[in-house]
Amino acid sequence: MTPAPIRHPRAVPPGYPTEYERDLRLPGGRTVLVRPIIPADRGPLAYAIRTADPDTVHRRFLGSPPRITPRLLTHLCTVDYRKRFALVALDPATGAGIGIARYEATEEDTAEVAVAVTPAWRRAGLATALVEVLAEAAMDRGIRAFSAYYLADNRPVTALLDLVGSRDRTSVHEGFAEAAVALDRDSVTAAVENLTAEPPPSRDP
């Protein structure tokens, strides 16, 4: 049985930033609900990891899935919304979880970023939207750069990072790549405003 995701949480932990509860319109016209993660997302996240397609597991976990334990789920779903921040995306029609993006600070002003999207929502701009909103939250909290460690053949990760800033470095070693970008406030702000803008009114024929 699939755990029921929480669309609009009523009970939230201290520091929960309601300002990142967003209805986003993706480039192709599809809409999604995005909100910060909460501890009660443990069930849906565990289900998503267990049922993820092989390609998602391979790319997100660098080849092999993690052992799902209560401790791991607590770590993933309990964040301080400052040095550790995560966003979940929900299908507005079904309420199902369809994506997640997170950052974890590795230095005072740098954070490692990761994103995963369910296959049915790939190539719709969802991963890009999640990273852009995540970058906005990061800069609001003093993070100035994103880094990522990933399989070298996962080129979309590098492309995502380039959308939110200028690349500082990229290195590849034994099939793994590491990239870092300095976040650009103007680019991120413009991208997020475009995601939250109302569509133009339709014209009568």
LINMO-V965772 format. One record per helix or strand of 2 or more residues. SS is the DSSP state (H for helix, E for strand). FROM is the first residue (numbers start at 1). LEN is the number of residues. Records with the same first field share a line. If there is no record, write none. Layout:
BEGIN
SS = FROM-LEN, FROM-LEN
END
This chain:
BEGIN
H = 18-3, 39-12, 54-7, 70-8, 119-3, 126-15, 155-10, 185-12
E = 22-4, 31-6, 84-8, 97-9, 110-8, 145-7, 165-9, 176-8
END
